[in-house]
């Protein structure tokens, strides 16, 4: 399948570039959303070795995901960032604290 071939050859470098792009606060909300959407798909590809390498790239930039969740820019984008954090965060208490903080910031609407 073409997608499988593409994923195998480029997934990790693409994940690295997408994470670097998220560090740029000047990118548009729609681009941020697409970056996170694509990252989400790269971390769950059928090849577990590639998926784990992509998760490593995401893990290296978790601060950008936390910032995205807490930024208040867009709910859908924050959701993608949170889902990615669920996949890569190694300290569950951080996720619990993040969710509590995000709920507080949203006035309990989460």
DRENTORKOL-3810 file (N, C-alpha, C; in nm, 4 decimals):
REM DRENTORKOL-3810
@n.u->0.0837; n.v->-0.1174; n.w->0.0000; ca.u->0.0000; ca.v->0.0000; ca.w->0.0000; c.u->0.0887; c.v->0.1245; c.w->0.0000
@n.u->0.0513; n.v->0.2266; n.w->-0.0705; ca.u->0.1327; ca.v->0.3475; ca.w->-0.0821; c.u->0.1498; c.v->0.4149; c.w->0.0536
@n.u->0.0434; n.v->0.4281; n.w->0.1310; ca.u->0.0542; ca.v->0.4942; ca.w->0.2605; c.u->0.1512; c.v->0.4201; c.w->0.3513
@n.u->0.1465; n.v->0.2876; n.w->0.3513; ca.u->0.2393; ca.v->0.2105; ca.w->0.4347; c.u->0.3836; c.v->0.2390; c.w->0.3946
@n.u->0.4100; n.v->0.2461; n.w->0.2658; ca.u->0.5433; ca.v->0.2754; ca.w->0.2154; c.u->0.5860; c.v->0.4154; c.w->0.2587
@n.u->0.4974; n.v->0.5120; n.w->0.2447; ca.u->0.5272; ca.v->0.6496; ca.w->0.2834; c.u->0.5554; c.v->0.6556; c.w->0.4333
@n.u->0.4708; n.v->0.5909; n.w->0.5110; ca.u->0.4869; ca.v->0.5926; ca.w->0.6559; c.u->0.6201; c.v->0.5327; c.w->0.6964
@n.u->0.6569; n.v->0.4236; n.w->0.6367; ca.u->0.7804; ca.v->0.3561; ca.w->0.6727; c.u->0.9021; c.v->0.4443; c.w->0.6471
@n.u->0.9057; n.v->0.5097; n.w->0.5332; ca.u->1.0257; ca.v->0.5848; ca.w->0.4949; c.u->1.0369; c.v->0.7222; c.w->0.5597
@n.u->0.9258; n.v->0.7848; n.w->0.5905; ca.u->0.9328; ca.v->0.9253; ca.w->0.6312; c.u->0.8704; c.v->0.9590; c.w->0.7653
@n.u->0.8086; n.v->0.8645; n.w->0.8306; ca.u->0.7309; ca.v->0.8952; ca.w->0.9507; c.u->0.8126; c.v->0.9659; c.w->1.0584
@n.u->0.9279; n.v->0.9141; n.w->1.0907; ca.u->1.0062; ca.v->0.9717; ca.w->1.2004; c.u->1.0567; c.v->1.1124; c.w->1.1657
@n.u->1.1150; n.v->1.1342; n.w->1.0474; ca.u->1.1556; ca.v->1.2712; ca.w->1.0149; c.u->1.0375; c.v->1.3675; c.w->1.0081
@n.u->0.9242; n.v->1.3204; n.w->0.9595; ca.u->0.8051; ca.v->1.4064; ca.w->0.9543; c.u->0.7610; c.v->1.4407; c.w->1.0965
@n.u->0.7592; n.v->1.3438; n.w->1.1854; ca.u->0.7219; ca.v->1.3700; ca.w->1.3247; c.u->0.8155; c.v->1.4742; c.w->1.3863
@n.u->0.9429; n.v->1.4628; n.w->1.3574; ca.u->1.0423; ca.v->1.5576; ca.w->1.4102; c.u->1.0134; c.v->1.6996; c.w->1.3602
@n.u->0.9836; n.v->1.7122; n.w->1.2326; ca.u->0.9556; ca.v->1.8441; ca.w->1.1736; c.u->0.8251; c.v->1.9015; c.w->1.2293
@n.u->0.7242; n.v->1.8173; n.w->1.2436; ca.u->0.5963; ca.v->1.8639; ca.w->1.2976; c.u->0.6124; c.v->1.9139; c.w->1.4408
@n.u->0.6878; n.v->1.8427; n.w->1.5209; ca.u->0.7111; ca.v->1.8875; ca.w->1.6582; c.u->0.7876; c.v->2.0198; c.w->1.6603
@n.u->0.8841; n.v->2.0336; n.w->1.5721; ca.u->0.9577; ca.v->2.1603; ca.w->1.5639; c.u->0.8638; c.v->2.2729; c.w->1.5219
@n.u->0.7731; n.v->2.2434; n.w->1.4302; ca.u->0.6769; ca.v->2.3432; ca.w->1.3855; c.u->0.5851; c.v->2.3900; c.w->1.4973
@n.u->0.5490; n.v->2.2988; n.w->1.5866; ca.u->0.4617; ca.v->2.3372; ca.w->1.6980; c.u->0.5290; c.v->2.4361; c.w->1.7928
@n.u->0.6599; n.v->2.4389; n.w->1.7929; ca.u->0.7326; ca.v->2.5329; ca.w->1.8786; c.u->0.7188; c.v->2.6765; c.w->1.8288
@n.u->0.6792; n.v->2.6940; n.w->1.7036; ca.u->0.6614; ca.v->2.8270; ca.w->1.6452; c.u->0.5215; c.v->2.8765; c.w->1.6781
@n.u->0.5124; n.v->2.9702; n.w->1.7668; ca.u->0.3811; ca.v->3.0217; ca.w->1.8081; c.u->0.3145; c.v->3.1033; c.w->1.6979
@n.u->0.3875; n.v->3.1309; n.w->1.5925; ca.u->0.3322; ca.v->3.2109; ca.w->1.4834; c.u->0.2557; c.v->3.1314; c.w->1.3793
@n.u->0.2582; n.v->2.9985; n.w->1.3877; ca.u->0.1844; ca.v->2.9231; ca.w->1.2865; c.u->0.0351; c.v->2.9326; c.w->1.3145
@n.u->-0.0423; n.v->2.9251; n.w->1.2095; ca.u->-0.1870; ca.v->2.9447; ca.w->1.2205; c.u->-0.2516; c.v->2.8326; c.w->1.3021
@n.u->-0.3656; n.v->2.8614; n.w->1.3615; ca.u->-0.4387; ca.v->2.7582; ca.w->1.4356; c.u->-0.4739; c.v->2.6375; c.w->1.3478
@n.u->-0.5080; n.v->2.6606; n.w->1.2237; ca.u->-0.5431; ca.v->2.5475; ca.w->1.1364; c.u->-0.4199; c.v->2.4614; c.w->1.1075
@n.u->-0.3034; n.v->2.5232; n.w->1.0922; ca.u->-0.1806; ca.v->2.4468; ca.w->1.0705; c.u->-0.1465; c.v->2.3673; c.w->1.1960
@n.u->-0.1616; n.v->2.4278; n.w->1.3136; ca.u->-0.1352; ca.v->2.3570; ca.w->1.4391; c.u->-0.2251; c.v->2.2339; c.w->1.4486
@n.u->-0.3506; n.v->2.2533; n.w->1.4136; ca.u->-0.4459; ca.v->2.1428; ca.w->1.4195; c.u->-0.4030; c.v->2.0293; c.w->1.3268
@n.u->-0.3651; n.v->2.0635; n.w->1.2050; ca.u->-0.3217; ca.v->1.9620; ca.w->1.1085; c.u->-0.1936; c.v->1.8930; c.w->1.1543
@n.u->-0.0993; n.v->1.9685; n.w->1.2103; ca.u->0.0252; ca.v->1.9105; ca.w->1.2616; c.u->-0.0070; c.v->1.8045; c.w->1.3671
@n.u->-0.0936; n.v->1.8413; n.w->1.4618; ca.u->-0.1283; ca.v->1.7492; ca.w->1.5704; c.u->-0.2077; c.v->1.6297; c.w->1.5196
@n.u->-0.2932; n.v->1.6535; n.w->1.4233; ca.u->-0.3706; ca.v->1.5443; ca.w->1.3632; c.u->-0.2771; c.v->1.4430; c.w->1.2973
@n.u->-0.1812; n.v->1.4926; n.w->1.2214; ca.u->-0.0865; ca.v->1.4039; ca.w->1.1552; c.u->0.0027; c.v->1.3320; c.w->1.2571
@n.u->0.0490; n.v->1.4045; n.w->1.3572; ca.u->0.1291; ca.v->1.3411; ca.w->1.4625; c.u->0.0511; c.v->1.2278; c.w->1.5291
@n.u->-0.0756; n.v->1.2518; n.w->1.5543; ca.u->-0.1593; ca.v->1.1482; ca.w->1.6158; c.u->-0.1641; c.v->1.0226; c.w->1.5314
@n.u->-0.1701; n.v->1.0404; n.w->1.4007; ca.u->-0.1755; ca.v->0.9228; ca.w->1.3130; c.u->-0.0393; c.v->0.8531; c.w->1.3047
@n.u->0.0683; n.v->0.9282; n.w->1.3150; ca.u->0.2019; ca.v->0.8684; ca.w->1.3057; c.u->0.2383; c.v->0.7869; c.w->1.4291
@n.u->0.1795; n.v->0.8185; n.w->1.5417; ca.u->0.2137; ca.v->0.7469; ca.w->1.6645; c.u->0.1380; c.v->0.6156; c.w->1.6791
@n.u->0.0499; n.v->0.5865; n.w->1.5844; ca.u->-0.0281; ca.v->0.4621; ca.w->1.5917; c.u->-0.0222; c.v->0.3814; c.w->1.4624
@n.u->0.0811; n.v->0.4020; n.w->1.3813; ca.u->0.0939; ca.v->0.3252; ca.w->1.2572; c.u->0.1101; c.v->0.1774; c.w->1.2889
@n.u->0.0828; n.v->0.0928; n.w->1.1909; ca.u->0.0883; ca.v->-0.0522; ca.w->1.2109; c.u->0.2260; c.v->-0.1039; c.w->1.2510
@n.u->0.3311; n.v->-0.0398; n.w->1.2037; ca.u->0.4670; ca.v->-0.0818; ca.w->1.2384; c.u->0.5002; c.v->-0.0257; c.w->1.3767
@n.u->0.4991; n.v->-0.1113; n.w->1.4783; ca.u->0.5178; ca.v->-0.0660; ca.w->1.6161; c.u->0.6536; c.v->0.0005; c.w->1.6373
@n.u->0.7571; n.v->-0.0439; n.w->1.5663; ca.u->0.8885; ca.v->0.0188; ca.w->1.5784; c.u->0.8851; c.v->0.1636; c.w->1.5319
@n.u->0.8217; n.v->0.1886; n.w->1.4192; ca.u->0.8099; ca.v->0.3255; ca.w->1.3672; c.u->0.7203; c.v->0.4089; c.w->1.4581
@n.u->0.6095; n.v->0.3487; n.w->1.5019; ca.u->0.5190; ca.v->0.4216; ca.w->1.5920; c.u->0.5926; c.v->0.4645; c.w->1.7188
@n.u->0.6743; n.v->0.3766; n.w->1.7743; ca.u->0.7483; ca.v->0.4109; ca.w->1.8960; c.u->0.8524; c.v->0.5191; c.w->1.8691
@n.u->0.9183; n.v->0.5139; n.w->1.7545; ca.u->1.0143; ca.v->0.6200; ca.w->1.7198; c.u->0.9425; c.v->0.7549; c.w->1.7069
@n.u->0.8237; n.v->0.7537; n.w->1.6499; ca.u->0.7448; ca.v->0.8778; ca.w->1.6398; c.u->0.7033; c.v->0.9251; c.w->1.7785
@n.u->0.6636; n.v->0.8330; n.w->1.8651; ca.u->0.6281; ca.v->0.8704; ca.w->2.0027; c.u->0.7488; c.v->0.9304; c.w->2.0746
@n.u->0.8687; n.v->0.8800; n.w->2.0467; ca.u->0.9906; ca.v->0.9385; ca.w->2.1063; c.u->1.0060; c.v->1.0844; c.w->2.0644
@n.u->0.9805; n.v->1.1110; n.w->1.9366; ca.u->0.9902; ca.v->1.2494; ca.w->1.8878; c.u->0.8877; c.v->1.3384; c.w->1.9570
@n.u->0.7687; n.v->1.2871; n.w->1.9740; ca.u->0.6639; ca.v->1.3631; ca.w->2.0422; c.u->0.7021; c.v->1.3824; c.w->2.1890
@n.u->0.7495; n.v->1.2775; n.w->2.2515; ca.u->0.7893; ca.v->1.2825; ca.w->2.3926; c.u->0.8963; c.v->1.3897; c.w->2.4152
@n.u->0.9853; n.v->1.4056; n.w->2.3197; ca.u->1.0930; ca.v->1.5043; ca.w->2.3335; c.u->1.0403; c.v->1.6475; c.w->2.3357
@n.u->0.9203; n.v->1.6686; n.w->2.2860; ca.u->0.8640; ca.v->1.8034; ca.w->2.2828; c.u->0.7324; c.v->1.8152; c.w->2.3570
@n.u->0.7176; n.v->1.7365; n.w->2.4640; ca.u->0.5894; ca.v->1.7382; ca.w->2.5347; c.u->0.5526; c.v->1.8768; c.w->2.5867
@n.u->0.6513; n.v->1.9585; n.w->2.6170; ca.u->0.6220; ca.v->2.0939; ca.w->2.6644; c.u->0.5332; c.v->2.1691; c.w->2.5653
@n.u->0.5537; n.v->2.1449; n.w->2.4341; ca.u->0.4714; ca.v->2.2120; ca.w->2.3322; c.u->0.3272; c.v->2.1615; c.w->2.3388
@n.u->0.3106; n.v->2.0342; n.w->2.3725; ca.u->0.1756; ca.v->1.9788; ca.w->2.3838; c.u->0.1053; c.v->2.0334; c.w->2.5072
@n.u->0.1769; n.v->2.0423; n.w->2.6180; ca.u->0.1182; ca.v->2.1008; ca.w->2.7381; c.u->0.0757; c.v->2.2456; c.w->2.7110
@n.u->0.1623; n.v->2.3189; n.w->2.6442; ca.u->0.1306; ca.v->2.4585; ca.w->2.6115; c.u->0.0065; c.v->2.4657; c.w->2.5245
@n.u->-0.0063; n.v->2.3744; n.w->2.4303; ca.u->-0.1226; ca.v->2.3736; ca.w->2.3407; c.u->-0.2511; c.v->2.3479; c.w->2.4185
@n.u->-0.2469; n.v->2.2533; n.w->2.5100; ca.u->-0.3662; ca.v->2.2224; ca.w->2.5897; c.u->-0.4085; c.v->2.3437; c.w->2.6727
@n.u->-0.3113; n.v->2.4122; n.w->2.7313; ca.u->-0.3417; ca.v->2.5217; ca.w->2.8234; c.u->-0.3570; c.v->2.6573; c.w->2.7557
@n.u->-0.3283; n.v->2.6651; n.w->2.6271; ca.u->-0.3285; ca.v->2.7946; ca.w->2.5576; c.u->-0.4671; c.v->2.8547; c.w->2.5401
@n.u->-0.5690; n.v->2.7717; n.w->2.5302; ca.u->-0.7034; ca.v->2.8229; ca.w->2.5059; c.u->-0.7283; c.v->2.8638; c.w->2.3612
@n.u->-0.6354; n.v->2.8294; n.w->2.2706; ca.u->-0.6510; ca.v->2.8698; ca.w->2.1304; c.u->-0.7662; c.v->2.7988; c.w->2.0610
@n.u->-0.7723; n.v->2.6674; n.w->2.0753; ca.u->-0.8759; ca.v->2.5906; ca.w->2.0051; c.u->-0.8996; c.v->2.4583; c.w->2.0766
@n.u->-1.0264; n.v->2.4269; n.w->2.1029; ca.u->-1.0585; ca.v->2.3033; ca.w->2.1754; c.u->-1.0155; c.v->2.1787; c.w->2.0995
@n.u->-1.0398; n.v->2.1751; n.w->1.9688; ca.u->-1.0040; ca.v->2.0566; ca.w->1.8906; c.u->-0.8543; c.v->2.0318; c.w->1.8899
@n.u->-0.7789; n.v->2.1380; n.w->1.8782; ca.u->-0.6336; ca.v->2.1267; ca.w->1.8784; c.u->-0.5843; c.v->2.0840; c.w->2.0165
@n.u->-0.6436; n.v->2.1399; n.w->2.1191; ca.u->-0.6079; ca.v->2.1003; ca.w->2.2560; c.u->-0.6384; c.v->1.9530; c.w->2.2784
@n.u->-0.7477; n.v->1.9057; n.w->2.2220; ca.u->-0.7843; ca.v->1.7645; ca.w->2.2375; c.u->-0.6794; c.v->1.6749; c.w->2.1724
@n.u->-0.6359; n.v->1.7090; n.w->2.0503; ca.u->-0.5304; ca.v->1.6298; ca.w->1.9849; c.u->-0.4035; c.v->1.6292; c.w->2.0694
@n.u->-0.3671; n.v->1.7453; n.w->2.1223; ca.u->-0.2461; ca.v->1.7539; ca.w->2.2045; c.u->-0.2612; c.v->1.6668; c.w->2.3294
@n.u->-0.3784; n.v->1.6695; n.w->2.3912; ca.u->-0.4010; ca.v->1.5883; ca.w->2.5111; c.u->-0.3940; c.v->1.4393; c.w->2.4775
@n.u->-0.4554; n.v->1.3992; n.w->2.3662; ca.u->-0.4509; ca.v->1.2579; ca.w->2.3258; c.u->-0.3073; c.v->1.2119; c.w->2.3027
@n.u->-0.2277; n.v->1.2984; n.w->2.2396; ca.u->-0.0871; ca.v->1.2644; ca.w->2.2198; c.u->-0.0159; c.v->1.2501; c.w->2.3548
@n.u->-0.0448; n.v->1.3410; n.w->2.4456; ca.u->0.0161; ca.v->1.3316; ca.w->2.5782; c.u->-0.0229; c.v->1.2015; c.w->2.6479
@n.u->-0.1458; n.v->1.1577; n.w->2.6297; ca.u->-0.1874; ca.v->1.0305; ca.w->2.6884; c.u->-0.1018; c.v->0.9157; c.w->2.6364
@n.u->-0.0606; n.v->0.9257; n.w->2.5106; ca.u->0.0213; ca.v->0.8203; ca.w->2.4500; c.u->0.1674; c.v->0.8247; c.w->2.4933
@n.u->0.2188; n.v->0.9426; n.w->2.5280; ca.u->0.3632; ca.v->0.9551; ca.w->2.5479; c.u->0.4062; c.v->0.9936; c.w->2.6887
@n.u->0.3180; n.v->1.0483; n.w->2.7675; ca.u->0.3564; ca.v->1.0934; ca.w->2.9023; c.u->0.3943; c.v->0.9738; c.w->2.9887
@n.u->0.5054; n.v->0.9855; n.w->3.0570; ca.u->0.5556; ca.v->0.8755; ca.w->3.1396; c.u->0.5189; c.v->0.8911; c.w->3.2873
@n.u->0.4647; n.v->1.0063; n.w->3.3229; ca.u->0.4243; ca.v->1.0307; ca.w->3.4618; c.u->0.2738; c.v->1.0595; c.w->3.4638
@n.u->0.1922; n.v->0.9597; n.w->3.4948; ca.u->0.0467; ca.v->0.9782; ca.w->3.4913; c.u->-0.0034; c.v->1.0953; c.w->3.5757
@n.u->0.0633; n.v->1.1248; n.w->3.6869; ca.u->0.0203; ca.v->1.2354; ca.w->3.7727; c.u->0.0253; c.v->1.3688; c.w->3.6985
@n.u->0.1177; n.v->1.3831; n.w->3.6042; ca.u->0.1243; ca.v->1.5074; ca.w->3.5252; c.u->-0.0017; c.v->1.5249; c.w->3.4419
@n.u->-0.0488; n.v->1.4160; n.w->3.3815; ca.u->-0.1712; ca.v->1.4234; ca.w->3.3014; c.u->-0.2915; c.v->1.4578; c.w->3.3879
@n.u->-0.2979; n.v->1.3994; n.w->3.5068; ca.u->-0.4080; ca.v->1.4299; ca.w->3.5978; c.u->-0.4068; c.v->1.5774; c.w->3.6360
@n.u->-0.2873; n.v->1.6283; n.w->3.6635; ca.u->-0.2742; ca.v->1.7706; ca.w->3.6999; c.u->-0.3084; c.v->1.8604; c.w->3.5809
@n.u->-0.2654; n.v->1.8205; n.w->3.4629; ca.u->-0.2973; ca.v->1.8971; ca.w->3.3426; c.u->-0.4481; c.v->1.9051; c.w->3.3229
@n.u->-0.5157; n.v->1.7934; n.w->3.3337; ca.u->-0.6602; ca.v->1.7912; ca.w->3.3145; c.u->-0.7301; c.v->1.8767; c.w->3.4201
@n.u->-0.6847; n.v->1.8685; n.w->3.5443; ca.u->-0.7434; ca.v->1.9508; ca.w->3.6504; c.u->-0.7219; c.v->2.0992; c.w->3.6225
@n.u->-0.6023; n.v->2.1351; n.w->3.5784; ca.u->-0.5719; ca.v->2.2749; ca.w->3.5477; c.u->-0.6529; c.v->2.3226; c.w->3.4285
@n.u->-0.6621; n.v->2.2403; n.w->3.3239; ca.u->-0.7393; ca.v->2.2778; ca.w->3.2050; c.u->-0.8866; c.v->2.2960; c.w->3.2404
@n.u->-0.9389; n.v->2.2085; n.w->3.3248; ca.u->-1.0788; ca.v->2.2228; ca.w->3.3681; c.u->-1.0984; c.v->2.3525; c.w->3.4449
@n.u->-1.0032; n.v->2.3829; n.w->3.5325; ca.u->-1.0111; ca.v->2.5072; ca.w->3.6105; c.u->-1.0106; c.v->2.6289; c.w->3.5180
@n.u->-0.9197; n.v->2.6281; n.w->3.4209; ca.u->-0.9096; ca.v->2.7405; ca.w->3.3278; c.u->-1.0368; c.v->2.7555; c.w->3.2422
@n.u->-1.1009; n.v->2.6430; n.w->3.2136; ca.u->-1.2221; ca.v->2.6451; ca.w->3.1310; c.u->-1.3474; c.v->2.6665; c.w->3.2160
@n.u->-1.3284; n.v->2.6933; n.w->3.3434; ca.u->-1.4429; ca.v->2.7152; ca.w->3.4304; c.u->-1.5243; c.v->2.5899; c.w->3.4549
@n.u->-1.4571; n.v->2.4743; n.w->3.4521; ca.u->-1.5244; ca.v->2.3483; ca.w->3.4801; c.u->-1.6021; c.v->2.2908; c.w->3.3625
@n.u->-1.5866; n.v->2.3483; n.w->3.2432; ca.u->-1.6626; ca.v->2.3027; ca.w->3.1268; c.u->-1.5983; c.v->2.1846; c.w->3.0546
@n.u->-1.4867; n.v->2.1332; n.w->3.1014; ca.u->-1.4215; ca.v->2.0185; ca.w->3.0359; c.u->-1.4638; c.v->1.8888; c.w->3.0998
END
